[in-house]
Amino acid sequence: MSTGVVTAARVTHESGSVDQLAVASPDSQGAAVDELLTVPDIEEAYVLSTCNRVEAYVVAPDHAIGRAALEELFAGVDDDAVVTTDHDESLQHLLRVAAGLESVILGEDQIIGQVRTAYEDARDAGGIGSMLEAAVTKAIHVGERARTETGINEGVVSLGSAATRRAAAEIALEGATALVVGAGEMGQLAARSLAAAGVDELVVANRTVAHADHLVSDIEDETNATAAPLEALDTVASRADVVVTATGSENPILGPRQLEGETDEAGDSETEQVVVDLGQPRDVSPAADALPSVRVFDLDDLESITEETREQRADAAREVEAMIDAEFDLLTEQYKRARADEAIAAMYESAERIKEREVETALSNLGEETTEEQREVVEAMADALVNQLLAPPTKSLREAAAEDDWSTIHTALQLFNPEFDADDGPLAPPSAITANPDSGIGATDDD
């Protein structure tokens, strides 16, 4: 188990704007982990990047090193948009994220898959060690429990379905023509939601048409669905009543040129359009909102729907909060046991070396005529002595860990582990971090 501490920083839909999220977003989760691991003394790293959050977690000897690495990763983002947390707060927040308590749509299901994918990306990049392995797998476990044991994900469960609700509040969807741009996870959710809402025609446009075809095949029984390449946006966007965009494009893919439809004799558009931009960065140019016939909504505009969902799920959220508190305590105990076991293992390894040396010396003194039976007796006696002598300190070390007595653990490591360096950094469990004067902790930013 690492003797370091976890530090985290994030930009989310709560702390920053869509544009700030765009600045914070890395080229990929794996690339961001690679970047963090190049910083000296960063032992582990994990990055979660979605349409409404970019979060990074690092393990370092102290928080000062972790904060410096994270500041570099989020360079260019306004300081007031970045929330930085120390050990306990970081771990608790990760559990909340996986459980869906920090999502735009409270309890939405997609985030747990995103947490799992980020874990795989970080592991592939070499960023997952013993501390983050325990933390992220615990978060995934909590997320699964929250969704199977509570009603946190009942009702509107994704931004895709929230986009449909937002559009339905503006125009009648039954019989309408809809366009979904992007066939990724969010685009799939939006397309299925629109089909279920009764649109008459649905076009799915995607850079890779085969992916759009696959999505169309899934929903063609519910509506008249067709696939199109992004190049066709110039012709298909202007005739859509509803447009939902959810791509990973770095630049806007829709603007006034694609959305301006046919006009009547007075020069007014013959089609009223509702556009919901789920892209991050933005998929729709801000200039499109100036068109008199087009109403553009982005992630920030889904607040009323998300608040309604939040109220409906308030009771379930309280259940999940209690679940997280209990699981966090278990994670803390897991860290404590692992660090106590490290000292215990060092103690037994040291004793084993001494035992083997002394057994060989004793057998040598007994002469060459020592029988196998005599050898077994000597070895059994040595094993018994070691086990009896180490049983009390083993119990004491486990009790010390349970009571946050880390000076005792620290001393044991120094005594029994010749490779342990007292200057390597603080040895402290999650619950003792803030009380450790050597941990380099500054003020903690609360949510």
SULWODA-V323488 format. One line per field, one symbol per residue. phi: phi as a letter, one per 30 degrees, with the letter a starting at -180 (. if undefined). psi: psi as a letter, one per 20 degrees, with the letter a starting at -180 (. if undefined). burial: I if it has 16 or more other C-alpha atoms within 10 Angstrom, else O. Layout:
phi=???
psi=???
burial=???
//
This chain:
phi=.dcdbcbbbabbddcbdeddddddddeadddddedddddeiddbabbcbbdbabbbbbcbeadddddddddddcejceedccccbceedddddddddddidcdeceiedddddddddddddddddicccdddedddddddddeddedccbcdcdidcadddddddddddcbdddidcbbccjcdeddddddddddddjddbbcccadcddddeddeddcddcadcbcaddddeecdddcddbbbcaccddbecbbeddcdcdcdddidddbdccccccdbdedcdeddddddccccbcedddeddddddeddceddddddedddeddddddeddddddddddddddddddddddedddddddddddjdddddddeddddddddddddddcddddddddddddcidddddedddddccdcdcdcdkdcadedcedccdcdidcdcddd
psi=pqjaqpqqqqprihhrrhhhhghhprhrgghhggghiippjohqqppooaijqoqppqprhrhgggggghhhhjpipphiipppqafghggggghhghijijqgopjqhhhhhhggghggghghikioahghgggghgggggggghhhirkhkqbojrhghhggggghigrphpirpqppopkaghhgggghggghikqhpppopqgohhhggggghhjihhrnqqqqrhiihhhhhhjphppppmrkqiqqipahghhoaqqahijqqippqppoojqorphpphhhiiphjpopqahhijghghhggghhjgghhhghghgggghghhgghggggghghgggghghgghgggggghghgghhhirijprhggghgghgggggggghhigghgghhhhgghjkmihgggggghgioiipoijirqoqrgiigiioijikpaqpoq.
burial=IIIIIIIIIIIIIOOIIIOIIIIIIIOOIIOIIIOIIOIOIIIIIIIIIIIIIIIIIIIIIIIOIIIOIIOOIIOOIOOOIIIIIIIIIIIIIIIIIIIIIIIIIIIIIIIIOOIIOIIIIIIOIIIIIOIIIIIIOIIIIIIOOIIOOIIIIIOIIIIIIIIIIIIIOOOOIOOIIIIIIIIIOIIIIIIIIIIIIIIIIIIIIIOOIOIIIOIIOOIOOIIOIIIIIIOOIOOIIIIIIIIIIIIIOOOIIIIIOIIIIOOOOOOOIOIIIIIIIIIIIIIIOOOIIOIOIIIIIIIOOIOOIIOOIIOIIOOIIOOIIOIIOOIIOOIIIIIIIIIIIIIIIIIIOOIOOOIOOOIOOOIOOOOOOOOOOOIOOIIOOIIOOIOOOIOOOIOIIIOIIIOIIIOIIIOIIIOIIOOOOOOOIIIIIIOIIIOOOOIOIOOOOOO
//
